[in-house]
Amino acid sequence: MRYSNRDSFILSAPGAMGLEPCSLEAIMAGTAAGARGCVLPVDTTKDGITLVCAEGCYHSAQATLTTCDHTFEDLRRAYPKIVSFGQALELAKAAGGGLGIELHHHQAAAQVRVSLKYSEYVDNAYFCGLSLYDAGRLAARYPDLQIMADIQSAPEDPIAFVREVQNLRLFGVRGTPDALTEPLCNEALRCGLFLASTDSSDPDELRRMLSYGVNFIETSRPDLAAPLLTASEPEQEIFVPFSNAGTEFVPFDAQDNQTKTAEEDEAPDTEHDAEETEETTEASETVSEPTEEAPVSEDKH
């Protein structure tokens, strides 16, 4: 999937379309309703298996089982419909969409990274769920991953905050719709960062996120969000590769200037051509004017 930070995508949240959260059925229903990807909250079991789990535990009739204190088999006996990250990844990959991976703990990133690399899906996934500095530490450890910092409220100084995100080599910022203010979105996009919003099914909030240029819009109702996006989808997507090891993004203004410069270089110089045509015409008229013949004297001899 090719994309730049000018593109927007609808991602289905866990429990999309009112189905059971973190289930394969919810992922498939979200895709069928128009989502171009999904968000998978992940956690790790006691024996190191990565699961799709939003709460860090599973509830049964007898007890509540936390993922970190039980093995995969223990959890499966209590909750047969448990979904491993590998199963969810294959389903998301088959749909060909983007993937948001919400970490409950940064330690789960190592196992998820292995699965993504094996499936050749690293470039289509971003990591979220971590604070600014936790995300920065993870980005320093795994520079090949696209990692976002989560925020719950809008920063007082959007420009300084965006610079800090850039200095940590992060992929972008993920926040609640209220936290993603217009000044923050404008500055982040201008500097080449990506934006993601947390789950919302409010049509007004969805429209606002689209108008602000948020790239990954998470929702439990992709059937409501997808029609809003259709009218504003670009005719052609532009790919801008990302690397938190130092790849430089071209901001909006610079991209526009480059486009204008290229158009000016390709445009024909009509004024110069007109002058050349006029000179050629005048030269032709000069050559074609008849010359007066000299009188011929008669030979009287």
N, C-alpha and C positions, 0 to 999 in steps of 0.2 A: 504494500500500500504506500503510495507516494503522497506526501503532503508537506505543506509549509505552515508557518504560523499565521497565514491568511485564511486557512481553511477551518471549518467547524464541522464537528461530528457529534452525533447523538450516540451515547453509550447507555446501555441498559444497566440499571442498578440491581443489586441483589434483591430478589423478590419481585422482579418486573412483572407487570400485568397481574398483580395480586396473587402470584403463585408462591410456593414455598421458597423462602430465601436460600440462596446458595445451592439450588438444585439445577440439574441439567435441563429440566423442563422450563425453568424460568429463563435460562440463557436462550433456549430455542424460541420461546415465546417472544422475547425481546427482539430477536433478529427478525422474526416473522412480522412484527409490528413496525419495523422500519429502522431499528437501531443498527449502527455500523460498528458494533463492538460491544464490549461489556466490561464491567468492573468486578474483579474477583478479590474479595477479602481473604487473606491466607493466614494460616497458622501452622505450627509444627507439632507433631506428636512426640511423645517421650522417646520413641524409637526412630525419630528423624524423618517421618513421612510428612510431606506438606499437604495440607487439606484446604479446601475452600470452606471457610468458617467465619461468620461475621461476629460472633459473640465470644469466641475463645473457649466455648464449651458446648456440650450437647445435653439436651434435657430428655430424660426418659421417665417412665412412670414411677420408677423406684428412686432415682437420684439424678443429680446434675454432675456430669463428667467433664472435667476440664481437659483440654487437649494436651497441655504440657505435662500432665501427671498420668496419662494413660497411653497405652500403645494403640496402634492402628486397629489391631484385631479386637482389643477390648472395646474400643469405641464402635466398631462395626457391629459387634454383637448387641450392643445397646441401641444402636441407631443404624439399621441396615442400609439406609439410603445415603450414607455418607459419601461425599464426592472428593476424590483426590485431585490435586492440582493438575496432574497429567491428563486426567479425563477431561477436565474443563478446558485445558489448553488446546487439546485436539479438536474439541467442538468449536472453540473460538477461531482456530486456524482454518477449519473447514469453511466457516462463514466468511473468512477473509477480511475481518474487521480489526479495529484497534483494540488494545487491551490495557485496562488500568488495573494495576496490582496494588491493593491496599494492604500494607504491612501492619500487623499488630505488634511485631517486634522485628528489629533490624536483622536478627539472626536468621530469619526465614529467607532473607534475600539470597544467601549463598545457594540454597537448594533450588530456589526458583530460577536463579541465573543459569544453573546447569541445565535445567529443563528447557529454558528458552533457547539456549545455545544449541542444544541437541535438536530442537525443532526449527532452528533457524528463524526465530521470531523475535529476536532481541530488539530490532529496530522498530517493531510495531507495538512495543509495550513501554509503558511508563510506570514508575513506582511512586506511590503516594502513601499518606497516612503518618508521616513523620514530621516532627518539628523542624524548624529551620536548621538548627545546628546538628541534630541527628541526621538529617538529610545530607548536610554538608560532609559529615564524617563518612557516611556510606558512599557518597560520590567520590571522595578521596580514595576509598578502599577499592571501589569498582568503577573506574572511569569509563568503562564501556556501557554502563547502564544509564538510562534516562530517568533521572530522579527529580521529583518535585517536592517542594516544601509546603506543608499544610498550614493555613492560617484560619483563625476563628473570627478575627475582627480586622477591619481595615487599618493598615499602618498609618501613623500620623504623617509621616513624610514618605510618600510613594517613591520619590526619586532616590532617596537614600536607601530605602528598602530594596529596590530593584538592583542598585549597585551592589548591595550585600549579597543578593542572590547570585549575581553574575560572578562575584569574587569567589563564591563557593563552588562555582562551575556546575550549577544546577540546571536542569532542563526547563524548569519553570515554577509556577505557583499554582496551588490548588486551594480553593477556599469556598466558604458558603456564599450563596448569591449576595448576601448583605456585605460580606467582606470584599467582594470584587467590585470596587467602585470604578467609575469611569476614568478618573485620573490614574489609578493604579493600572488598569487594563491598557490604557493608551501608552503609558511609559513602558510597561513590560513588553508589549508587542513591538513598540518602536525599537527596543533594544534586542529583539530577536528571541525573547523568551516565549514559552508556551503557557497557556492558561487552562485550568480545569475547574469546573464547579461541582460541588457536591450535590447529592440527590435532591431534586426538586420537580414537582409535577404541577406547579402553579404556572398557568399560561403567561401571566404577566412577567414573572421572573424569567421564564424561558425566552420570551421575546427580548427582554433586557439583556440577557446573557448573549444572545445572538447579535444584538445591536452593538454590544461592547467588543465583539470579536472573540469571545471565549472559544477556545479550540475544541475542548472535550467537555460536553454538557451531559452530566449524568442525570438520569431520570428513571423513575419506576413506571412512567407512562410514555414510552417511545411513540405510541400511536398518536399522542397529542403533540409531541415535540417534532417528529419527522415532517409533518406538513408545513410547520413554520420554517423549517430549514430549506425545503425544496425551492421556494421562490428566491432564496438568496444564495444558492449554490453557484460557485464559479463554473464557467464553461470548461475551463482547463485548469487542472491542478498543477502547481509548480512545486518541484521537490527541492527542499533545502535540507541537506544532511546535517545531523547534529552530532557533536562530540563534546563532552564536558572536559576533554583534554585540551581544548583551545580552538576549535573551529569557530570562525567568526561569522556571525549572521549579518546579512545585509538588511538594515532597518528599512521600514516602509518608505521613508522619504528618499533614501539613497536608491532603492529599487525603482521608484518612480522616475528619479533623475536619470538613471541608467537607461530606462526604457525610452524616455524622451530623447536622450542623446543618440540612441541607436536609431530612432525614427528619423531624426534630423539628418543623420549621416546617410541613411538609405533614401531619403526624399530627393527627387531630382531637382537640380538647380534650374528652375524654370526661367528665372530672370536672365541668367547667363545664357541659357539656350535661346531665349528670345533675341538677345543682342546678337548672338552669332547668326541666327536666321536672318535678321535684318541686314547685317553686313553682307551676307551671302547674296541676298536679293539685290542689294544695291550694286554689288560687283557684277552680277549677271546682267543687270540693266545696262551697265556701262559697257560691257563687252558686246551686247547685242545692238547698240546704237549704230545706225548706218553711217558710214564715213562718206564725206563728199569727194566725188571723183575729180581729179585734176583735169582741166580742159586739154583736149588732144589737138595739137596743131596740125593743120592739113599740109600735106607735102605738095607744094605747087609745082615741083619739078616733075 
